[in-house]
Amino acid sequence: MQHHPDKGGDEEQFKLITKAYEILSDDEKRRRYDQFGEEGVDSDGGMAHATDIFDMMFGGGGRRGGGGGRRRGDDVQHILEVPLKQLYTGATRKLMINRVVVDKDVPVTTCNACDGQGATVKVIRMGPMIQQ
């Protein structure tokens, strides 16, 4: 209650705390947050465009080119050996993880040739046949 705006707290901080509580207290929202990040919780879960199904199945091919939004990296897994006694009594360990951090002050540029997909699609039409 110390962050509640009626008690003299910061309204923005209170909104962040409320949003975090809503995500953590709802199993479905928590699962979507774990899988897709904040964007997975903010979206309504419906498809914005009919071509999204093609983007999901084929990695593009629809009007929007597929793969939109922020991509999550692979989950980090680390084997940590802990003695059985410490599992019962508790212990604190420090773990160093190297990761790539994007500088938010530097503008992101997208490749014009592939639109950030990493590959281009060339369509060849030969009579009634179409090859990609």
N, CA, C and O atoms as CSV, one atom per row, in Angstrom:
chain,resi,resn,atom,element,x,y,z
A,1,MET,N,N,0.816,-1.199,0.000
A,1,MET,CA,C,0.000,0.000,0.000
A,1,MET,C,C,0.858,1.262,0.000
A,1,MET,O,O,0.337,2.352,-0.235
A,2,GLN,N,N,2.158,1.140,0.257
A,2,GLN,CA,C,2.996,2.336,0.337
A,2,GLN,C,C,3.126,3.042,-1.007
A,2,GLN,O,O,3.414,4.239,-1.041
A,3,HIS,N,N,2.919,2.324,-2.130
A,3,HIS,CA,C,3.044,2.927,-3.452
A,3,HIS,C,C,1.702,3.407,-4.004
A,3,HIS,O,O,1.659,3.976,-5.095
A,4,HIS,N,N,0.613,3.192,-3.277
A,4,HIS,CA,C,-0.707,3.591,-3.759
A,4,HIS,C,C,-0.761,5.114,-3.879
A,4,HIS,O,O,-0.338,5.821,-2.965
A,5,PRO,N,N,-1.283,5.625,-5.008
A,5,PRO,CA,C,-1.335,7.078,-5.212
A,5,PRO,C,C,-2.128,7.813,-4.131
A,5,PRO,O,O,-1.808,8.956,-3.804
A,6,ASP,N,N,-3.156,7.173,-3.573
A,6,ASP,CA,C,-3.935,7.815,-2.516
A,6,ASP,C,C,-3.141,7.961,-1.224
A,6,ASP,O,O,-3.483,8.777,-0.368
A,7,LYS,N,N,-2.089,7.174,-1.085
A,7,LYS,CA,C,-1.249,7.223,0.119
A,7,LYS,C,C,0.031,8.024,-0.131
A,7,LYS,O,O,0.966,7.968,0.667
A,8,GLY,N,N,0.071,8.768,-1.238
A,8,GLY,CA,C,1.236,9.600,-1.530
A,8,GLY,C,C,2.304,8.896,-2.346
A,8,GLY,O,O,3.410,9.418,-2.492
A,9,GLY,N,N,2.001,7.732,-2.877
A,9,GLY,CA,C,2.969,6.980,-3.673
A,9,GLY,C,C,2.963,7.411,-5.133
A,9,GLY,O,O,2.103,8.176,-5.571
A,10,ASP,N,N,3.932,6.907,-5.869
A,10,ASP,CA,C,4.075,7.210,-7.291
A,10,ASP,C,C,3.057,6.394,-8.089
A,10,ASP,O,O,3.003,5.170,-7.970
A,11,GLU,N,N,2.253,7.082,-8.900
A,11,GLU,CA,C,1.196,6.410,-9.657
A,11,GLU,C,C,1.764,5.439,-10.686
A,11,GLU,O,O,1.227,4.345,-10.859
A,12,GLU,N,N,2.846,5.821,-11.373
A,12,GLU,CA,C,3.452,4.950,-12.381
A,12,GLU,C,C,4.021,3.683,-11.738
A,12,GLU,O,O,3.863,2.587,-12.275
A,13,GLN,N,N,4.675,3.834,-10.596
A,13,GLN,CA,C,5.218,2.685,-9.875
A,13,GLN,C,C,4.086,1.758,-9.439
A,13,GLN,O,O,4.221,0.536,-9.501
A,14,PHE,N,N,2.983,2.336,-9.003
A,14,PHE,CA,C,1.828,1.542,-8.587
A,14,PHE,C,C,1.251,0.759,-9.764
A,14,PHE,O,O,0.865,-0.399,-9.604
A,15,LYS,N,N,1.186,1.384,-10.952
A,15,LYS,CA,C,0.690,0.693,-12.142
A,15,LYS,C,C,1.584,-0.490,-12.495
A,15,LYS,O,O,1.089,-1.560,-12.849
A,16,LEU,N,N,2.904,-0.299,-12.401
A,16,LEU,CA,C,3.834,-1.393,-12.690
A,16,LEU,C,C,3.652,-2.547,-11.711
A,16,LEU,O,O,3.645,-3.712,-12.109
A,17,ILE,N,N,3.507,-2.224,-10.451
A,17,ILE,CA,C,3.324,-3.258,-9.422
A,17,ILE,C,C,2.005,-3.998,-9.650
A,17,ILE,O,O,1.952,-5.223,-9.532
A,18,THR,N,N,0.948,-3.264,-9.974
A,18,THR,CA,C,-0.357,-3.877,-10.223
A,18,THR,C,C,-0.302,-4.807,-11.425
A,18,THR,O,O,-0.847,-5.910,-11.390
A,19,LYS,N,N,0.357,-4.360,-12.491
A,19,LYS,CA,C,0.473,-5.186,-13.696
A,19,LYS,C,C,1.262,-6.460,-13.396
A,19,LYS,O,O,0.875,-7.545,-13.829
A,20,ALA,N,N,2.366,-6.332,-12.657
A,20,ALA,CA,C,3.166,-7.505,-12.293
A,20,ALA,C,C,2.338,-8.480,-11.460
A,20,ALA,O,O,2.420,-9.691,-11.666
A,21,TYR,N,N,1.546,-7.966,-10.527
A,21,TYR,CA,C,0.707,-8.825,-9.694
A,21,TYR,C,C,-0.330,-9.563,-10.543
A,21,TYR,O,O,-0.576,-10.751,-10.336
A,22,GLU,N,N,-0.940,-8.848,-11.503
A,22,GLU,CA,C,-1.937,-9.481,-12.369
A,22,GLU,C,C,-1.324,-10.621,-13.175
A,22,GLU,O,O,-1.952,-11.665,-13.351
A,23,ILE,N,N,-0.103,-10.427,-13.663
A,23,ILE,CA,C,0.564,-11.465,-14.454
A,23,ILE,C,C,0.937,-12.652,-13.581
A,23,ILE,O,O,0.694,-13.800,-13.954
A,24,LEU,N,N,1.524,-12.384,-12.424
A,24,LEU,CA,C,2.003,-13.466,-11.564
A,24,LEU,C,C,0.871,-14.242,-10.897
A,24,LEU,O,O,1.044,-15.413,-10.558
A,25,SER,N,N,-0.276,-13.609,-10.707
A,25,SER,CA,C,-1.373,-14.300,-10.024
A,25,SER,C,C,-2.262,-15.092,-10.984
A,25,SER,O,O,-3.094,-15.881,-10.534
A,26,ASP,N,N,-2.106,-14.900,-12.286
A,26,ASP,CA,C,-2.906,-15.612,-13.288
A,26,ASP,C,C,-1.991,-16.585,-14.031
A,26,ASP,O,O,-1.057,-16.162,-14.712
A,27,ASP,N,N,-2.256,-17.891,-13.900
A,27,ASP,CA,C,-1.386,-18.907,-14.505
A,27,ASP,C,C,-1.264,-18.748,-16.016
A,27,ASP,O,O,-0.175,-18.904,-16.569
A,28,GLU,N,N,-2.377,-18.438,-16.690
A,28,GLU,CA,C,-2.353,-18.291,-18.152
A,28,GLU,C,C,-1.527,-17.075,-18.567
A,28,GLU,O,O,-0.726,-17.161,-19.498
A,29,LYS,N,N,-1.713,-15.941,-17.883
A,29,LYS,CA,C,-0.921,-14.745,-18.202
A,29,LYS,C,C,0.555,-14.982,-17.901
A,29,LYS,O,O,1.427,-14.528,-18.643
A,30,ARG,N,N,0.828,-15.684,-16.824
A,30,ARG,CA,C,2.218,-15.968,-16.468
A,30,ARG,C,C,2.876,-16.863,-17.521
A,30,ARG,O,O,4.033,-16.654,-17.884
A,31,ARG,N,N,2.133,-17.858,-18.007
A,31,ARG,CA,C,2.665,-18.740,-19.044
A,31,ARG,C,C,2.961,-17.947,-20.316
A,31,ARG,O,O,4.017,-18.121,-20.924
A,32,ARG,N,N,2.023,-17.070,-20.723
A,32,ARG,CA,C,2.245,-16.253,-21.920
A,32,ARG,C,C,3.420,-15.297,-21.726
A,32,ARG,O,O,4.194,-15.066,-22.655
A,33,TYR,N,N,3.554,-14.739,-20.518
A,33,TYR,CA,C,4.681,-13.837,-20.249
A,33,TYR,C,C,6.002,-14.599,-20.330
A,33,TYR,O,O,6.975,-14.106,-20.900
A,34,ASP,N,N,6.030,-15.806,-19.755
A,34,ASP,CA,C,7.251,-16.615,-19.806
A,34,ASP,C,C,7.614,-16.992,-21.232
A,34,ASP,O,O,8.795,-17.081,-21.568
A,35,GLN,N,N,6.617,-17.215,-22.072
A,35,GLN,CA,C,6.862,-17.662,-23.436
A,35,GLN,C,C,7.132,-16.507,-24.395
A,35,GLN,O,O,8.020,-16.610,-25.242
A,36,PHE,N,N,6.379,-15.404,-24.277
A,36,PHE,CA,C,6.455,-14.333,-25.268
A,36,PHE,C,C,6.904,-12.987,-24.709
A,36,PHE,O,O,7.058,-12.032,-25.470
A,37,GLY,N,N,7.114,-12.891,-23.410
A,37,GLY,CA,C,7.494,-11.607,-22.833
A,37,GLY,C,C,6.274,-10.722,-22.631
A,37,GLY,O,O,5.135,-11.189,-22.653
A,38,GLU,N,N,6.532,-9.447,-22.437
A,38,GLU,CA,C,5.458,-8.506,-22.131
A,38,GLU,C,C,4.456,-8.379,-23.276
A,38,GLU,O,O,3.271,-8.141,-23.042
A,39,GLU,N,N,4.928,-8.535,-24.509
A,39,GLU,CA,C,4.036,-8.434,-25.666
A,39,GLU,C,C,2.979,-9.532,-25.656
A,39,GLU,O,O,1.864,-9.310,-26.130
A,40,GLY,N,N,3.301,-10.712,-25.127
A,40,GLY,CA,C,2.348,-11.810,-25.074
A,40,GLY,C,C,1.211,-11.553,-24.115
A,40,GLY,O,O,0.115,-12.084,-24.298
A,41,VAL,N,N,1.448,-10.751,-23.097
A,41,VAL,CA,C,0.420,-10.445,-22.115
A,41,VAL,C,C,-0.413,-9.256,-22.576
A,41,VAL,O,O,-1.619,-9.213,-22.331
A,42,ASP,N,N,0.221,-8.287,-23.244
A,42,ASP,CA,C,-0.488,-7.090,-23.675
A,42,ASP,C,C,-1.442,-7.349,-24.824
A,42,ASP,O,O,-2.455,-6.662,-24.953
A,43,SER,N,N,-1.132,-8.339,-25.671
A,43,SER,CA,C,-1.996,-8.599,-26.824
A,43,SER,C,C,-3.259,-9.311,-26.369
A,43,SER,O,O,-3.303,-9.916,-25.299
A,44,ASP,N,N,-4.287,-9.224,-27.210
A,44,ASP,CA,C,-5.555,-9.858,-26.856
A,44,ASP,C,C,-5.616,-11.316,-27.262
A,44,ASP,O,O,-6.612,-11.993,-27.009
A,45,GLY,N,N,-4.546,-11.808,-27.899
A,45,GLY,CA,C,-4.495,-13.210,-28.272
A,45,GLY,C,C,-5.106,-13.504,-29.619
A,45,GLY,O,O,-4.901,-14.593,-30.156
A,46,GLY,N,N,-5.857,-12.564,-30.192
A,46,GLY,CA,C,-6.458,-12.777,-31.498
A,46,GLY,C,C,-5.493,-12.392,-32.597
A,46,GLY,O,O,-4.468,-11.757,-32.350
A,47,MET,N,N,-5.834,-12.786,-33.821
A,47,MET,CA,C,-4.978,-12.447,-34.951
A,47,MET,C,C,-5.401,-11.095,-35.491
A,47,MET,O,O,-6.585,-10.851,-35.725
A,48,ALA,N,N,-4.430,-10.219,-35.689
A,48,ALA,CA,C,-4.725,-8.893,-36.194
A,48,ALA,C,C,-5.014,-8.927,-37.686
A,48,ALA,O,O,-5.803,-8.121,-38.179
A,49,HIS,N,N,-4.392,-9.845,-38.411
A,49,HIS,CA,C,-4.563,-9.940,-39.851
A,49,HIS,C,C,-4.771,-11.403,-40.231
A,49,HIS,O,O,-4.263,-12.306,-39.568
A,50,ALA,N,N,-5.519,-11.622,-41.300
A,50,ALA,CA,C,-5.758,-12.988,-41.757
A,50,ALA,C,C,-4.471,-13.659,-42.206
A,50,ALA,O,O,-4.373,-14.885,-42.167
A,51,THR,N,N,-3.476,-12.877,-42.636
A,51,THR,CA,C,-2.222,-13.458,-43.119
A,51,THR,C,C,-1.324,-13.931,-41.980
A,51,THR,O,O,-0.310,-14.581,-42.233
A,52,ASP,N,N,-1.673,-13.618,-40.729
A,52,ASP,CA,C,-0.843,-14.061,-39.611
A,52,ASP,C,C,-0.722,-15.577,-39.559
A,52,ASP,O,O,0.319,-16.093,-39.152
A,53,ILE,N,N,-1.762,-16.302,-39.961
A,53,ILE,CA,C,-1.688,-17.761,-39.924
A,53,ILE,C,C,-0.627,-18.268,-40.887
A,53,ILE,O,O,0.046,-19.257,-40.597
A,54,PHE,N,N,-0.464,-17.601,-42.040
A,54,PHE,CA,C,0.588,-17.988,-42.973
A,54,PHE,C,C,1.959,-17.664,-42.391
A,54,PHE,O,O,2.914,-18.418,-42.577
A,55,ASP,N,N,2.050,-16.546,-41.691
A,55,ASP,CA,C,3.309,-16.174,-41.054
A,55,ASP,C,C,3.715,-17.212,-40.016
A,55,ASP,O,O,4.889,-17.563,-39.905
A,56,MET,N,N,2.737,-17.702,-39.255
A,56,MET,CA,C,3.043,-18.681,-38.220
A,56,MET,C,C,3.436,-20.024,-38.826
A,56,MET,O,O,4.369,-20.668,-38.346
A,57,MET,N,N,2.735,-20.453,-39.877
A,57,MET,CA,C,2.987,-21.778,-40.436
A,57,MET,C,C,4.217,-21.814,-41.333
A,57,MET,O,O,4.978,-22.782,-41.307
A,58,PHE,N,N,4.416,-20.764,-42.127
A,58,PHE,CA,C,5.463,-20.810,-43.138
A,58,PHE,C,C,6.566,-19.784,-42.930
A,58,PHE,O,O,7.466,-19.673,-43.762
A,59,GLY,N,N,6.515,-19.035,-41.841
A,59,GLY,CA,C,7.563,-18.051,-41.598
A,59,GLY,C,C,7.498,-16.883,-42.553
A,59,GLY,O,O,8.535,-16.316,-42.898
A,60,GLY,N,N,6.332,-16.514,-42.984
A,60,GLY,CA,C,6.181,-15.398,-43.912
A,60,GLY,C,C,5.249,-15.798,-45.019
A,60,GLY,O,O,4.463,-16.734,-44.872
A,61,GLY,N,N,5.327,-15.094,-46.130
A,61,GLY,CA,C,4.480,-15.403,-47.261
A,61,GLY,C,C,3.188,-14.622,-47.244
A,61,GLY,O,O,2.522,-14.501,-48.272
A,62,GLY,N,N,2.828,-14.097,-46.106
A,62,GLY,CA,C,1.638,-13.266,-46.021
A,62,GLY,C,C,1.988,-11.834,-46.366
A,62,GLY,O,O,3.131,-11.527,-46.706
A,63,ARG,N,N,1.023,-10.979,-46.280
A,63,ARG,CA,C,1.198,-9.581,-46.648
A,63,ARG,C,C,2.247,-8.879,-45.791
A,63,ARG,O,O,2.957,-8.002,-46.282
A,64,ARG,N,N,2.353,-9.253,-44.520
A,64,ARG,CA,C,3.236,-8.522,-43.625
A,64,ARG,C,C,4.642,-9.083,-43.549
A,64,ARG,O,O,5.493,-8.471,-42.903
A,65,GLY,N,N,4.930,-10.205,-44.168
A,65,GLY,CA,C,6.306,-10.697,-44.201
A,65,GLY,C,C,6.699,-11.587,-43.049
A,65,GLY,O,O,7.769,-12.194,-43.110
A,66,GLY,N,N,5.913,-11.704,-42.013
A,66,GLY,CA,C,6.167,-12.658,-40.936
A,66,GLY,C,C,7.217,-12.234,-39.947
A,66,GLY,O,O,7.996,-11.312,-40.192
A,67,GLY,N,N,7.228,-12.921,-38.826
A,67,GLY,CA,C,8.258,-12.739,-37.820
A,67,GLY,C,C,8.224,-11.407,-37.112
A,67,GLY,O,O,9.235,-11.002,-36.538
A,68,GLY,N,N,7.111,-10.711,-37.126
A,68,GLY,CA,C,7.059,-9.398,-36.516
A,68,GLY,C,C,7.230,-9.463,-35.014
A,68,GLY,O,O,7.043,-10.516,-34.403
A,69,GLY,N,N,7.583,-8.352,-34.427
A,69,GLY,CA,C,7.735,-8.284,-32.987
A,69,GLY,C,C,9.119,-8.692,-32.535
A,69,GLY,O,O,9.957,-9.136,-33.320
A,70,ARG,N,N,9.326,-8.528,-31.251
A,70,ARG,CA,C,10.623,-8.839,-30.681
A,70,ARG,C,C,10.801,-10.344,-30.588
A,70,ARG,O,O,9.881,-11.064,-30.200
A,71,ARG,N,N,11.981,-10.813,-30.945
A,71,ARG,CA,C,12.266,-12.245,-30.852
A,71,ARG,C,C,12.982,-12.523,-29.549
A,71,ARG,O,O,13.885,-11.791,-29.143
A,72,ARG,N,N,12.562,-13.587,-28.908
A,72,ARG,CA,C,13.214,-14.007,-27.669
A,72,ARG,C,C,14.360,-14.927,-28.002
A,72,ARG,O,O,14.311,-15.684,-28.972
A,73,GLY,N,N,15.384,-14.856,-27.194
A,73,GLY,CA,C,16.504,-15.768,-27.361
A,73,GLY,C,C,16.189,-17.118,-26.745
A,73,GLY,O,O,15.114,-17.326,-26.181
A,74,ASP,N,N,17.135,-18.028,-26.859
A,74,ASP,CA,C,16.965,-19.349,-26.265
A,74,ASP,C,C,16.983,-19.238,-24.746
A,74,ASP,O,O,17.604,-18.334,-24.186
A,75,ASP,N,N,16.299,-20.165,-24.090
A,75,ASP,CA,C,16.325,-20.207,-22.636
A,75,ASP,C,C,17.737,-20.524,-22.165
A,75,ASP,O,O,18.452,-21.303,-22.794
A,76,VAL,N,N,18.129,-19.919,-21.064
A,76,VAL,CA,C,19.444,-20.163,-20.489
A,76,VAL,C,C,19.330,-21.344,-19.530
A,76,VAL,O,O,18.476,-21.355,-18.643
A,77,GLN,N,N,20.189,-22.325,-19.715
A,77,GLN,CA,C,20.219,-23.472,-18.819
A,77,GLN,C,C,21.628,-23.597,-18.262
A,77,GLN,O,O,22.609,-23.466,-18.994
A,78,HIS,N,N,21.722,-23.850,-16.971
A,78,HIS,CA,C,23.022,-23.995,-16.327
A,78,HIS,C,C,22.909,-25.077,-15.253
A,78,HIS,O,O,21.992,-25.055,-14.432
A,79,ILE,N,N,23.832,-26.004,-15.268
A,79,ILE,CA,C,23.852,-27.056,-14.250
A,79,ILE,C,C,24.609,-26.520,-13.042
A,79,ILE,O,O,25.758,-26.092,-13.155
A,80,LEU,N,N,23.962,-26.550,-11.901
A,80,LEU,CA,C,24.558,-26.058,-10.667
A,80,LEU,C,C,24.487,-27.181,-9.639
A,80,LEU,O,O,23.404,-27.602,-9.231
A,81,GLU,N,N,25.638,-27.649,-9.237
A,81,GLU,CA,C,25.685,-28.727,-8.249
A,81,GLU,C,C,25.574,-28.130,-6.851
A,81,GLU,O,O,26.328,-27.232,-6.475
A,82,VAL,N,N,24.615,-28.652,-6.094
A,82,VAL,CA,C,24.361,-28.170,-4.745
A,82,VAL,C,C,24.313,-29.375,-3.817
A,82,VAL,O,O,23.593,-30.335,-4.091
A,83,PRO,N,N,25.061,-29.339,-2.733
A,83,PRO,CA,C,24.997,-30.444,-1.770
A,83,PRO,C,C,23.589,-30.577,-1.180
A,83,PRO,O,O,22.876,-29.586,-1.019
A,84,LEU,N,N,23.205,-31.799,-0.864
A,84,LEU,CA,C,21.866,-32.080,-0.355
A,84,LEU,C,C,21.552,-31.265,0.897
A,84,LEU,O,O,20.427,-30.794,1.065
A,85,LYS,N,N,22.527,-31.100,1.762
A,85,LYS,CA,C,22.308,-30.353,2.999
A,85,LYS,C,C,21.897,-28.908,2.695
A,85,LYS,O,O,21.037,-28.347,3.374
A,86,GLN,N,N,22.519,-28.311,1.670
A,86,GLN,CA,C,22.185,-26.927,1.328
A,86,GLN,C,C,20.799,-26.810,0.699
A,86,GLN,O,O,20.183,-25.745,0.749
A,87,LEU,N,N,20.307,-27.897,0.107
A,87,LEU,CA,C,18.947,-27.864,-0.416
A,87,LEU,C,C,17.936,-27.707,0.714
A,87,LEU,O,O,16.902,-27.060,0.544
A,88,TYR,N,N,18.237,-28.297,1.859
A,88,TYR,CA,C,17.332,-28.212,3.003
A,88,TYR,C,C,17.553,-26.952,3.817
A,88,TYR,O,O,16.593,-26.327,4.269
A,89,THR,N,N,18.809,-26.573,4.007
A,89,THR,CA,C,19.105,-25.430,4.869
A,89,THR,C,C,19.098,-24.113,4.116
A,89,THR,O,O,18.950,-23.054,4.726
A,90,GLY,N,N,19.255,-24.161,2.799
A,90,GLY,CA,C,19.267,-22.943,1.995
A,90,GLY,C,C,20.679,-22.438,1.784
A,90,GLY,O,O,21.551,-22.633,2.630
A,91,ALA,N,N,20.896,-21.803,0.680
A,91,ALA,CA,C,22.198,-21.241,0.349
A,91,ALA,C,C,22.003,-20.192,-0.737
A,91,ALA,O,O,20.989,-20.181,-1.435
A,92,THR,N,N,22.974,-19.324,-0.865
A,92,THR,CA,C,22.957,-18.302,-1.907
A,92,THR,C,C,24.169,-18.501,-2.789
A,92,THR,O,O,25.287,-18.656,-2.297
A,93,ARG,N,N,23.948,-18.498,-4.088
A,93,ARG,CA,C,25.040,-18.646,-5.054
A,93,ARG,C,C,24.969,-17.500,-6.035
A,93,ARG,O,O,23.886,-17.017,-6.368
A,94,LYS,N,N,26.130,-17.066,-6.497
A,94,LYS,CA,C,26.179,-16.063,-7.555
A,94,LYS,C,C,26.502,-16.777,-8.853
A,94,LYS,O,O,27.346,-17.672,-8.889
A,95,LEU,N,N,25.832,-16.378,-9.907
A,95,LEU,CA,C,26.000,-17.002,-11.205
A,95,LEU,C,C,26.216,-15.896,-12.225
A,95,LEU,O,O,25.413,-14.968,-12.320
A,96,MET,N,N,27.296,-15.992,-12.987
A,96,MET,CA,C,27.584,-14.988,-13.996
A,96,MET,C,C,27.100,-15.503,-15.352
A,96,MET,O,O,27.463,-16.599,-15.779
A,97,ILE,N,N,26.283,-14.703,-16.013
A,97,ILE,CA,C,25.740,-15.071,-17.314
A,97,ILE,C,C,26.092,-13.969,-18.300
A,97,ILE,O,O,25.821,-12.794,-18.052
A,98,ASN,N,N,26.693,-14.349,-19.415
A,98,ASN,CA,C,26.990,-13.393,-20.476
A,98,ASN,C,C,25.796,-13.330,-21.414
A,98,ASN,O,O,25.246,-14.360,-21.801
A,99,ARG,N,N,25.402,-12.127,-21.776
A,99,ARG,CA,C,24.285,-11.963,-22.691
A,99,ARG,C,C,24.497,-10.722,-23.538
A,99,ARG,O,O,25.264,-9.829,-23.178
A,100,VAL,N,N,23.818,-10.680,-24.652
A,100,VAL,CA,C,23.892,-9.531,-25.540
A,100,VAL,C,C,22.831,-8.531,-25.099
A,100,VAL,O,O,21.662,-8.883,-24.941
A,101,VAL,N,N,23.242,-7.294,-24.902
A,101,VAL,CA,C,22.324,-6.252,-24.483
A,101,VAL,C,C,22.208,-5.235,-25.610
A,101,VAL,O,O,23.217,-4.752,-26.126
A,102,VAL,N,N,20.991,-4.915,-25.987
A,102,VAL,CA,C,20.755,-3.951,-27.053
A,102,VAL,C,C,20.742,-2.552,-26.450
A,102,VAL,O,O,20.041,-2.290,-25.473
A,103,ASP,N,N,21.529,-1.656,-27.047
A,103,ASP,CA,C,21.562,-0.267,-26.607
A,103,ASP,C,C,20.325,0.431,-27.152
A,103,ASP,O,O,20.194,0.604,-28.364
A,104,LYS,N,N,19.422,0.830,-26.274
A,104,LYS,CA,C,18.157,1.417,-26.707
A,104,LYS,C,C,18.326,2.816,-27.285
A,104,LYS,O,O,17.412,3.326,-27.932
A,105,ASP,N,N,19.484,3.448,-27.063
A,105,ASP,CA,C,19.719,4.780,-27.604
A,105,ASP,C,C,20.166,4.746,-29.059
A,105,ASP,O,O,20.111,5.766,-29.746
A,106,VAL,N,N,20.609,3.583,-29.538
A,106,VAL,CA,C,21.062,3.445,-30.920
A,106,VAL,C,C,19.887,2.960,-31.764
A,106,VAL,O,O,19.269,1.947,-31.433
A,107,PRO,N,N,19.570,3.669,-32.853
A,107,PRO,CA,C,18.435,3.230,-33.667
A,107,PRO,C,C,18.704,1.888,-34.340
A,107,PRO,O,O,19.821,1.609,-34.775
A,108,VAL,N,N,17.666,1.066,-34.417
A,108,VAL,CA,C,17.770,-0.248,-35.038
A,108,VAL,C,C,17.466,-0.104,-36.524
A,108,VAL,O,O,16.493,0.545,-36.910
A,109,THR,N,N,18.303,-0.713,-37.348
A,109,THR,CA,C,18.055,-0.685,-38.788
A,109,THR,C,C,17.687,-2.089,-39.247
A,109,THR,O,O,18.222,-3.079,-38.748
A,110,THR,N,N,16.781,-2.160,-40.188
A,110,THR,CA,C,16.334,-3.434,-40.734
A,110,THR,C,C,16.807,-3.541,-42.170
A,110,THR,O,O,16.735,-2.573,-42.928
A,111,CYS,N,N,17.291,-4.714,-42.543
A,111,CYS,CA,C,17.747,-4.964,-43.906
A,111,CYS,C,C,16.583,-4.746,-44.875
A,111,CYS,O,O,15.498,-5.294,-44.684
A,112,ASN,N,N,16.818,-3.942,-45.916
A,112,ASN,CA,C,15.759,-3.677,-46.894
A,112,ASN,C,C,15.511,-4.870,-47.808
A,112,ASN,O,O,14.394,-5.058,-48.289
A,113,ALA,N,N,16.537,-5.677,-48.053
A,113,ALA,CA,C,16.388,-6.807,-48.974
A,113,ALA,C,C,15.498,-7.900,-48.392
A,113,ALA,O,O,14.633,-8.430,-49.089
A,114,CYS,N,N,15.701,-8.237,-47.127
A,114,CYS,CA,C,14.941,-9.350,-46.539
A,114,CYS,C,C,13.951,-8.895,-45.476
A,114,CYS,O,O,13.241,-9.719,-44.900
A,115,ASP,N,N,13.894,-7.597,-45.210
A,115,ASP,CA,C,13.002,-7.035,-44.194
A,115,ASP,C,C,13.263,-7.640,-42.814
A,115,ASP,O,O,12.338,-7.839,-42.026
A,116,GLY,N,N,14.530,-7.928,-42.536
A,116,GLY,CA,C,14.915,-8.450,-41.232
A,116,GLY,C,C,14.670,-9.926,-41.029
A,116,GLY,O,O,14.844,-10.421,-39.915
A,117,GLN,N,N,14.269,-10.657,-42.067
A,117,GLN,CA,C,13.957,-12.078,-41.941
A,117,GLN,C,C,15.188,-12.966,-42.048
A,117,GLN,O,O,15.168,-14.105,-41.583
A,118,GLY,N,N,16.262,-12.459,-42.654
A,118,GLY,CA,C,17.471,-13.264,-42.805
A,118,GLY,C,C,17.510,-14.055,-44.096
A,118,GLY,O,O,18.487,-14.757,-44.356
A,119,ALA,N,N,16.479,-13.959,-44.907
A,119,ALA,CA,C,16.432,-14.663,-46.190
A,119,ALA,C,C,15.453,-13.937,-47.101
A,119,ALA,O,O,14.518,-13.284,-46.638
A,120,THR,N,N,15.681,-14.060,-48.393
A,120,THR,CA,C,14.753,-13.480,-49.361
A,120,THR,C,C,14.044,-14.605,-50.102
A,120,THR,O,O,14.578,-15.707,-50.232
A,121,VAL,N,N,12.854,-14.326,-50.582
A,121,VAL,CA,C,12.072,-15.310,-51.327
A,121,VAL,C,C,11.992,-14.843,-52.771
A,121,VAL,O,O,11.602,-13.710,-53.052
A,122,LYS,N,N,12.364,-15.724,-53.673
A,122,LYS,CA,C,12.286,-15.422,-55.096
A,122,LYS,C,C,11.189,-16.294,-55.689
A,122,LYS,O,O,11.213,-17.515,-55.537
A,123,VAL,N,N,10.234,-15.675,-56.360
A,123,VAL,CA,C,9.115,-16.393,-56.957
A,123,VAL,C,C,9.376,-16.530,-58.448
A,123,VAL,O,O,9.637,-15.541,-59.133
A,124,ILE,N,N,9.306,-17.761,-58.949
A,124,ILE,CA,C,9.497,-18.042,-60.369
A,124,ILE,C,C,8.203,-18.645,-60.895
A,124,ILE,O,O,7.720,-19.652,-60.375
A,125,ARG,N,N,7.647,-18.025,-61.926
A,125,ARG,CA,C,6.399,-18.519,-62.520
A,125,ARG,C,C,6.723,-19.152,-63.863
A,125,ARG,O,O,7.326,-18.530,-64.737
A,126,MET,N,N,6.310,-20.400,-64.002
A,126,MET,CA,C,6.521,-21.145,-65.248
A,126,MET,C,C,5.185,-21.747,-65.656
A,126,MET,O,O,4.842,-22.853,-65.239
A,127,GLY,N,N,4.443,-21.024,-66.461
A,127,GLY,CA,C,3.116,-21.501,-66.837
A,127,GLY,C,C,2.223,-21.563,-65.616
A,127,GLY,O,O,2.123,-20.583,-64.879
A,128,PRO,N,N,1.563,-22.705,-65.382
A,128,PRO,CA,C,0.672,-22.815,-64.230
A,128,PRO,C,C,1.419,-23.085,-62.916
A,128,PRO,O,O,0.798,-23.102,-61.853
A,129,MET,N,N,2.739,-23.296,-62.974
A,129,MET,CA,C,3.504,-23.626,-61.762
A,129,MET,C,C,4.148,-22.372,-61.178
A,129,MET,O,O,4.554,-21.465,-61.903
A,130,ILE,N,N,4.228,-22.346,-59.870
A,130,ILE,CA,C,4.912,-21.261,-59.169
A,130,ILE,C,C,5.921,-21.897,-58.234
A,130,ILE,O,O,5.582,-22.797,-57.465
A,131,GLN,N,N,7.163,-21.431,-58.296
A,131,GLN,CA,C,8.215,-21.935,-57.408
A,131,GLN,C,C,8.698,-20.796,-56.532
A,131,GLN,O,O,8.800,-19.651,-56.973
A,132,GLN,N,N,8.992,-21.126,-55.290
A,132,GLN,CA,C,9.570,-20.143,-54.379
A,132,GLN,C,C,10.921,-20.615,-53.946
A,132,GLN,O,O,11.594,-19.936,-53.171
